[in-house]
Each structure stands twice: as C-alpha cells, then as structure tokens.
C-alpha cells in the first residue's frame, strides 16, 4: 500500500469533502481517503498495482479542484 498527501486548492465545505472522498474512494485499489479542509490536503491510501497516482489526481481535478 502507498500513502500520499496531496495539496488540493478550492475545497472549502462539506460538499467538497463528500465530492473528493466519494469520487476517489470509488476508484479500484483505493483503501482510504481523508480530506483535511483546514490544511487543504487529501490523504490517500491506495494499492499502486490497481490505481496510479495520476488517476487519483485526475479524479480530484474532475471534481473541480486543483491538485498542486
């Protein structure tokens, strides 16, 4: 399992948390997703053999947020 913390801009409310955690959490190989609004970060625990970091970033981007 890989652990990554991504800096994400544009998240400000519970809807943002639900959108990011819900969409990333549905990806195959993602075991855990946690958004930290105050820090503007997203922690993801995932199986790199099932999903790539680029796919995770693209999924967050597709929700309307900017991954730094």
ZAPA-280625 format. One record per residue: residue number from 1; x, y negated, z of N, C-alpha, C, O in turn. Coordinates in steps of 0.02 Angstrom, whole numbers. Atoms other than C-alpha are relative to their C-alpha. Layout:
# residues N
+-----+--------+--------+--------+--------+--------+--------+--------+--------+--------+--------+--------+--------+
|   i |    n_x |    n_y |    n_z |   ca_x |   ca_y |   ca_z |    c_x |    c_y |    c_z |    o_x |    o_y |    o_z |
+-----+--------+--------+--------+--------+--------+--------+--------+--------+--------+--------+--------+--------+
| NUM |      X |      Y |      Z |      X |      Y |      Z |      X |      Y |      Z |      X |      Y |      Z |
...
+-----+--------+--------+--------+--------+--------+--------+--------+--------+--------+--------+--------+--------+
This chain:
# residues 68
+-----+--------+--------+--------+--------+--------+--------+--------+--------+--------+--------+--------+--------+
|   i |    n_x |    n_y |    n_z |   ca_x |   ca_y |   ca_z |    c_x |    c_y |    c_z |    o_x |    o_y |    o_z |
+-----+--------+--------+--------+--------+--------+--------+--------+--------+--------+--------+--------+--------+
|   1 |     42 |     60 |      0 |      0 |      0 |      0 |     44 |    -63 |      0 |     96 |    -66 |     33 |
|   2 |    -33 |     64 |      3 |     55 |   -175 |    -41 |    -42 |    -51 |     39 |   -103 |    -46 |     42 |
|   3 |     34 |     56 |    -33 |     13 |   -330 |     61 |     26 |    -64 |    -32 |     86 |    -73 |    -42 |
|   4 |    -19 |     64 |     30 |     12 |   -503 |    -17 |    -44 |    -55 |     29 |   -103 |    -44 |     43 |
|   5 |     37 |     59 |    -21 |    -39 |   -675 |     42 |      5 |    -51 |    -56 |     59 |    -73 |    -74 |
|   6 |      3 |     46 |     57 |    -94 |   -791 |    -98 |    -24 |    -69 |     24 |    -70 |    -73 |     65 |
|   7 |     24 |     68 |    -13 |   -112 |   -980 |    -87 |    -53 |    -15 |    -52 |    -41 |    -11 |   -112 |
|   8 |     57 |     11 |     45 |   -282 |  -1024 |   -160 |    -30 |    -69 |     14 |    -46 |    -85 |     71 |
|   9 |     28 |     68 |     -7 |   -346 |  -1201 |   -191 |    -73 |      0 |    -20 |    -94 |     37 |    -65 |
|  10 |     70 |     10 |     18 |   -528 |  -1252 |   -194 |    -50 |     36 |     44 |   -110 |     27 |     35 |
|  11 |     46 |    -35 |    -45 |   -601 |  -1142 |    -57 |    -16 |    -46 |     60 |     29 |    -74 |     91 |
|  12 |     17 |     46 |    -54 |   -699 |  -1241 |     72 |    -60 |     21 |     43 |    -76 |    -13 |     91 |
|  13 |     61 |    -17 |    -37 |   -853 |  -1147 |    135 |    -11 |     75 |      1 |     28 |    114 |    -28 |
|  14 |     16 |    -71 |     -6 |   -934 |   -980 |    175 |    -14 |     31 |    -69 |      1 |     89 |    -80 |
|  15 |     12 |    -25 |     68 |   -989 |   -963 |     -7 |     65 |     18 |    -34 |     70 |     69 |    -68 |
|  16 |    -66 |    -13 |     29 |   -807 |   -973 |    -60 |     28 |     65 |     27 |     54 |    106 |    -10 |
|  17 |    -24 |    -62 |    -32 |   -761 |   -837 |     65 |    -35 |     60 |    -30 |     -2 |    109 |    -49 |
|  18 |     39 |    -56 |     27 |   -901 |   -724 |      3 |     17 |     14 |    -73 |     22 |     72 |    -93 |
|  19 |    -15 |     -8 |     71 |   -860 |   -754 |   -180 |     67 |     34 |    -10 |     73 |     81 |    -50 |
|  20 |    -67 |    -28 |      8 |   -675 |   -714 |   -161 |      4 |     70 |     30 |     27 |    117 |     -3 |
|  21 |     -4 |    -65 |    -32 |   -690 |   -571 |    -37 |    -43 |     52 |    -37 |    -23 |    109 |    -44 |
|  22 |     44 |    -46 |     36 |   -835 |   -494 |   -133 |     28 |     22 |    -66 |     27 |     82 |    -81 |
|  23 |    -25 |    -18 |     66 |   -757 |   -501 |   -305 |     66 |     40 |      3 |     74 |     90 |    -32 |
|  24 |    -64 |    -36 |     -6 |   -581 |   -448 |   -255 |    -10 |     68 |     34 |     21 |    117 |     16 |
|  25 |     14 |    -62 |    -36 |   -649 |   -316 |   -136 |    -28 |     55 |    -43 |    -23 |    114 |    -26 |
|  26 |     29 |    -50 |     45 |   -737 |   -229 |   -281 |     51 |     30 |    -48 |     36 |     79 |    -81 |
|  27 |    -50 |    -27 |     45 |   -577 |   -201 |   -378 |     24 |     68 |     25 |     34 |     78 |     85 |
|  28 |    -25 |    -66 |    -21 |   -517 |    -20 |   -379 |     71 |     -7 |     29 |    113 |    -41 |      0 |
|  29 |    -66 |      2 |    -32 |   -369 |      2 |   -262 |      7 |    -54 |     53 |     56 |    -54 |     90 |
|  30 |     -3 |     52 |    -53 |   -408 |   -150 |   -152 |    -31 |     29 |     63 |    -90 |     48 |     64 |
|  31 |     23 |    -29 |    -64 |   -422 |    -90 |     27 |    -29 |    -54 |     46 |    -77 |    -42 |     82 |
|  32 |     20 |     51 |    -47 |   -440 |   -255 |    119 |     12 |    -69 |    -29 |     63 |    -81 |    -61 |
|  33 |     -7 |     70 |     22 |   -468 |   -440 |     79 |    -23 |    -45 |     58 |    -75 |    -33 |     88 |
|  34 |     20 |     48 |    -52 |   -471 |   -583 |    204 |     19 |    -70 |    -21 |     77 |    -85 |    -35 |
|  35 |    -11 |     71 |     17 |   -492 |   -768 |    165 |     10 |    -40 |     64 |    -26 |    -31 |    113 |
|  36 |    -12 |     47 |    -56 |   -419 |   -898 |    284 |    -12 |    -70 |    -29 |     32 |    -99 |    -61 |
|  37 |     18 |     65 |     28 |   -508 |  -1060 |    240 |     47 |    -55 |     24 |     69 |    -97 |    -16 |
|  38 |    -41 |     54 |    -28 |   -405 |  -1169 |    357 |     69 |     -4 |    -32 |     95 |    -58 |    -44 |
|  39 |    -67 |     -3 |     30 |   -240 |  -1112 |    281 |     -3 |     -2 |    -76 |     48 |    -15 |   -109 |
|  40 |      6 |     -4 |     73 |   -307 |  -1097 |    103 |     36 |     61 |    -28 |     66 |     58 |    -81 |
|  41 |    -33 |    -61 |     22 |   -243 |   -919 |     90 |    -48 |     58 |     -5 |   -102 |     58 |     26 |
|  42 |     37 |    -63 |      5 |   -308 |   -748 |     41 |     50 |     56 |     10 |    100 |     62 |    -26 |
|  43 |    -42 |    -59 |    -12 |   -230 |   -590 |    113 |    -33 |     59 |    -33 |    -93 |     71 |    -25 |
|  44 |     26 |    -58 |     35 |   -249 |   -435 |      7 |     45 |     60 |     14 |    106 |     56 |      8 |
|  45 |    -35 |    -64 |     -8 |   -200 |   -256 |     47 |    -25 |     44 |    -57 |    -86 |     56 |    -62 |
|  46 |     21 |    -37 |     60 |   -201 |   -151 |   -111 |     50 |     53 |    -20 |    108 |     53 |      0 |
|  47 |    -41 |    -53 |     27 |   -134 |      2 |   -199 |     25 |    -22 |    -69 |    -14 |    -27 |   -116 |
|  48 |    -29 |     26 |     62 |    -16 |    -60 |   -335 |     -4 |     50 |    -58 |      4 |     32 |   -116 |
|  49 |      8 |    -50 |     52 |    -41 |    103 |   -430 |    -69 |     -3 |    -32 |    -79 |     26 |    -86 |
|  50 |     69 |      3 |     25 |   -226 |     63 |   -454 |    -19 |    -69 |    -26 |    -61 |    -75 |    -70 |
|  51 |     16 |     68 |     21 |   -230 |   -126 |   -474 |     62 |    -43 |      6 |    100 |    -37 |     54 |
|  52 |    -59 |     44 |      0 |    -99 |   -256 |   -517 |    -15 |    -67 |     31 |    -73 |    -88 |     36 |
|  53 |      7 |     66 |    -30 |    -68 |   -422 |   -434 |    -31 |    -50 |    -49 |    -70 |    -94 |    -29 |
|  54 |     29 |     45 |     50 |   -110 |   -512 |   -597 |    -76 |      7 |     -4 |   -111 |    -43 |    -12 |
|  55 |     72 |    -12 |      2 |   -283 |   -432 |   -597 |    -34 |    -32 |     60 |    -88 |    -60 |     54 |
|  56 |     27 |     31 |    -61 |   -313 |   -491 |   -418 |     -3 |    -75 |     -9 |    -53 |   -107 |      6 |
|  57 |     -3 |     73 |     11 |   -258 |   -668 |   -463 |    -52 |    -21 |    -51 |    -86 |    -72 |    -42 |
|  58 |     49 |     16 |     51 |   -366 |   -667 |   -620 |    -71 |      2 |     27 |   -113 |    -39 |      9 |
|  59 |     66 |     -7 |    -30 |   -517 |   -611 |   -519 |    -16 |    -61 |     43 |    -72 |    -86 |     42 |
|  60 |     10 |     61 |    -41 |   -495 |   -756 |   -397 |    -10 |    -60 |    -45 |    -54 |   -102 |    -33 |
|  61 |      6 |     54 |     49 |   -471 |   -875 |   -544 |    -69 |      0 |    -32 |    -98 |    -53 |    -43 |
|  62 |     66 |     -7 |     31 |   -631 |   -809 |   -623 |    -57 |    -26 |     45 |   -110 |    -43 |     20 |
|  63 |     50 |     26 |    -47 |   -725 |   -863 |   -466 |      3 |    -76 |      5 |    -38 |   -106 |     39 |
|  64 |     -5 |     72 |      2 |   -669 |  -1042 |   -497 |     52 |    -31 |     46 |     50 |    -91 |     59 |
|  65 |    -52 |     24 |    -46 |   -520 |  -1057 |   -380 |     68 |      5 |    -32 |     79 |     47 |    -76 |
|  66 |    -67 |      2 |     29 |   -339 |  -1095 |   -419 |     49 |     37 |     45 |     57 |     19 |    104 |
|  67 |    -51 |    -37 |    -37 |   -207 |   -970 |   -365 |     67 |    -33 |    -14 |     88 |    -37 |    -71 |
|  68 |    -65 |     35 |      7 |    -43 |  -1061 |   -333 |     57 |     50 |     -4 |    114 |     30 |    -11 |
+-----+--------+--------+--------+--------+--------+--------+--------+--------+--------+--------+--------+--------+
